[in-house]
Amino acid sequence: MNSRRRPLFPTIMLGVVILLLNLPILAVAINSLNAGDTVTDWAGLSLRWFGEILHDDRIQTAFWNSVVIGTLATLVAVVIGVLTTLAARLLPRSAQTAFTLTTYARLILPEVVTAVGLYLLFDYLGIGLGVTTVVIGHALFCSAYATVVIQARYAGISDRYAEAAADLGATPMRVFRRVTAPLLAPALFVAGLLSFAFSFDDVLSTTFLGGPDTETLPILMMGMIRQHVTPEVNAIATVVMVATLAVVALLVAATSIRAVAGTRDRSGPRGDVCGE
């Protein structure tokens, strides 16, 4: 039995579109291997610039600033997402609608508006700019993404699990720890990864709310590009790109885990929810 041949033109066009979309990424990766001092002077393949960024104290400091700020913002954003999601189910229908509107408003509202508003607020309260203010700014917009992800997962969880655990004598905290939290785990993981990625890559809020000691990696790269574009910038971008691809791979894996967990919801969580 002969299989149908796929049209050649759509396949070629798909390949061209994929190539065009990924061409800037390929250019960055290739230029990061340039042994020359400028991106316009190709001097052969070399890992020289990767060695440079590993021994550059300023780059390492900026990297760890990004990691610390991203981690703290992620923790705050996920906690806010969980608490607001749990509280929203207890609200009347009209209040739930208002909560949803405010959550999506933070997603749609330009980040510069929020950043300027926080800057004016901190200035009015006399709070100095630094790591704390940047974390607050990042957590504010990241919590909206975390809330949407967690809320979508929580909407598919039946109340009968918590009610059954409560009937068996479990306290509200134990119900959350042994029933709700395991069911929300895939969404918490995805929300955390998204929040960290958005915080790590952020420039706007960090520019408005950061102090002299809060230079993050994106801010450093922007300053380096303004001065002089060297393969070192491309090497940093390549490292960040590889890290981002790793995050995407984790997101795909988490989505698969979430799908598996969704099939297990029919039978409910196993184990003694009332025991330690």
C-alpha positions in Angstrom: 0.0 0.0 0.0 1.5 3.3 -1.1 1.6 6.1 1.4 0.5 9.6 0.3 3.3 11.9 -0.6 3.5 15.1 1.4 3.4 18.4 -0.6 6.9 19.7 -1.1 6.2 23.4 -1.1 4.7 23.6 2.4 7.6 21.6 3.8 10.1 24.0 2.2 8.2 27.0 3.5 8.1 25.6 7.0 11.8 25.0 6.9 12.4 28.6 5.7 10.2 30.1 8.4 11.9 28.0 11.1 15.3 29.1 9.8 14.4 32.8 9.7 13.0 32.6 13.3 16.2 30.9 14.6 18.7 32.8 12.5 19.4 35.5 15.2 20.0 32.7 17.7 22.3 30.9 15.4 24.2 34.1 14.7 24.7 34.7 18.4 25.9 31.2 19.0 28.4 31.3 16.1 29.8 34.7 17.0 30.3 33.5 20.6 33.0 31.1 19.1 34.8 33.9 17.3 38.4 34.2 18.4 38.6 37.9 17.3 38.0 40.9 19.4 35.0 42.2 17.4 32.0 40.4 15.9 32.9 41.9 12.5 36.4 40.4 12.5 36.2 36.6 12.2 39.4 35.1 13.4 38.5 31.4 13.6 36.8 29.2 16.1 37.7 29.5 19.8 36.3 29.1 23.3 38.2 32.1 24.4 35.2 34.3 25.3 33.6 31.5 27.4 36.8 31.5 29.4 36.7 35.3 29.7 33.2 35.3 31.2 34.2 32.6 33.7 37.0 34.7 35.1 35.2 38.1 34.9 34.2 39.0 38.5 31.6 41.6 37.3 29.8 39.1 35.1 29.8 36.5 37.9 28.4 39.1 40.4 25.7 40.1 37.9 24.8 36.4 37.3 24.4 35.6 40.9 22.4 38.8 41.5 20.0 37.6 38.8 19.8 34.1 40.3 19.2 35.4 43.9 16.6 38.0 42.8 14.9 35.4 40.5 14.8 32.8 43.2 13.4 35.2 45.8 10.8 36.7 43.4 9.8 33.2 42.4 9.2 32.1 46.0 7.1 35.2 46.7 5.2 34.9 43.5 4.3 31.3 43.9 3.2 31.8 47.6 1.0 34.7 46.5 -0.4 32.6 43.7 -1.3 29.8 46.0 -2.8 31.9 48.7 -4.9 34.0 46.3 -6.1 31.0 44.4 -7.2 29.2 47.6 -8.9 32.4 48.9 -10.6 33.1 45.6 -12.6 29.8 45.7 -14.2 31.0 49.0 -15.4 34.3 47.5 -18.8 35.0 46.0 -19.1 34.7 42.3 -18.9 38.5 41.7 -15.8 38.8 43.9 -14.2 35.9 42.0 -14.9 37.7 38.7 -13.3 40.9 40.1 -10.3 38.9 41.3 -9.8 37.3 37.8 -10.1 40.8 36.2 -7.4 42.2 38.5 -5.1 39.2 37.8 -5.4 39.6 34.0 -5.0 43.3 34.3 -1.5 42.8 35.8 -0.7 40.7 32.7 -2.0 43.2 30.2 -0.8 46.4 31.9 2.5 47.6 30.5 5.3 46.8 32.9 6.6 50.3 32.8 3.4 51.6 34.5 3.9 49.2 37.4 7.6 49.9 37.6 7.1 53.7 37.7 4.3 53.3 40.3 6.5 51.2 42.6 9.3 53.7 42.2 7.1 56.6 43.2 5.7 54.6 46.1 9.2 53.6 47.4 10.4 57.2 47.0 7.4 58.5 48.9 7.9 56.0 51.7 11.6 56.7 51.8 12.6 53.2 51.0 16.1 52.9 49.4 16.4 51.0 46.1 18.2 47.7 46.2 17.6 44.0 46.1 14.5 44.1 48.2 12.7 46.6 45.9 13.7 44.7 42.8 12.4 41.5 44.3 9.1 43.2 45.1 8.8 44.6 41.6 9.5 41.2 40.0 7.2 39.3 42.3 4.4 41.7 41.6 4.2 40.9 37.9 5.4 37.3 38.2 2.7 36.5 40.7 0.1 37.2 38.0 1.5 34.5 35.8 1.8 32.1 38.8 -1.8 32.8 39.8 -3.1 32.0 36.3 -1.2 28.7 36.1 -2.1 27.6 39.6 -5.7 28.8 39.3 -6.2 26.8 36.1 -4.9 23.6 37.8 -7.0 24.2 41.0 -10.2 24.7 39.0 -9.9 21.1 37.8 -9.5 19.7 41.3 -12.8 18.5 42.9 -13.7 19.7 46.4 -14.6 16.1 47.3 -11.0 15.3 48.1 -10.7 18.0 50.8 -14.2 17.2 52.1 -13.4 13.5 52.4 -10.1 14.3 54.3 -12.0 16.7 56.6 -14.6 14.0 57.3 -11.8 11.7 58.3 -10.6 14.2 60.9 -7.8 16.0 59.0 -7.1 19.6 60.0 -7.2 22.3 57.2 -3.4 22.5 57.3 -3.1 18.7 56.9 -5.6 18.7 54.1 -3.5 21.2 52.3 -0.3 19.4 52.9 -1.4 15.9 52.2 -4.2 16.5 49.6 -4.2 19.9 47.9 -0.4 20.5 47.6 0.3 17.2 45.9 -2.5 17.8 43.4 -1.1 21.3 42.8 2.5 20.2 42.5 2.8 20.2 38.7 1.2 23.7 38.5 3.5 24.9 41.3 6.5 23.6 39.4 5.5 25.2 36.1 4.6 28.5 37.8 8.0 28.6 39.6 9.9 28.0 36.3 7.9 30.7 34.5 8.3 33.2 37.3 12.1 32.6 37.5 12.5 32.9 33.7 10.6 36.2 33.6 12.5 37.6 36.6 15.9 36.5 35.3 15.3 38.1 32.0 13.7 41.3 33.3 15.3 44.7 32.4 12.6 47.3 32.9 11.6 46.8 36.5 15.3 46.2 37.5 16.2 49.5 35.8 13.6 51.5 37.7 13.9 49.7 41.1 17.5 48.6 41.3 20.3 50.3 43.1 24.0 50.5 42.3 24.6 47.1 43.9 21.8 45.3 42.0 23.3 45.0 38.5 21.8 41.9 37.0 23.0 40.0 34.0 20.6 41.5 31.5 21.4 45.0 32.7 25.1 44.3 32.4 24.7 42.9 28.8 22.7 46.0 27.8 25.5 48.2 29.1 28.2 46.2 27.3 26.3 46.4 24.0 26.0 50.2 24.3 29.7 50.5 24.7 31.2 48.0 22.3 29.8 44.7 20.9 32.3 41.9 21.4 32.0 38.2 21.2 32.0 38.2 25.0 28.4 39.5 24.9 27.5 36.7 22.5 29.1 34.1 24.8 27.0 35.4 27.7 23.9 35.3 25.5 24.7 31.7 24.5 25.1 30.6 28.0 21.7 32.2 28.9 20.2 30.6 25.8 21.3 27.2 26.8 19.9 27.7 30.3 16.6 28.9 28.8 16.4 25.8 26.6 17.0 23.7 29.7 14.1 25.5 31.4 11.9 24.9 28.4 12.8 21.2 28.5 11.8 21.2 32.2 8.5 22.9 31.3 7.8 20.2 28.8 8.6 17.5 31.3 6.4 19.2 33.9 3.6 19.4 31.4 3.8 15.6 30.9 3.9 15.1 34.7 0.8 17.3 35.0 -1.0 15.2 32.4 -0.2 12.0 34.3 -1.2 13.6 37.6 -4.5 14.6 36.0 -5.3 11.0 35.2 -4.7 10.1 38.8 -7.1 12.7 40.0 -10.0 10.3 39.3 -9.0 8.0 42.1 -7.8 10.8 44.4 -4.7 11.0 46.5 -3.6 7.8 48.2 -2.4 7.3 51.7 -3.7 8.2 55.1 -4.4 12.0 55.1 -5.1 12.0 58.8 -1.9 10.3 59.9 1.5 11.9 60.2 
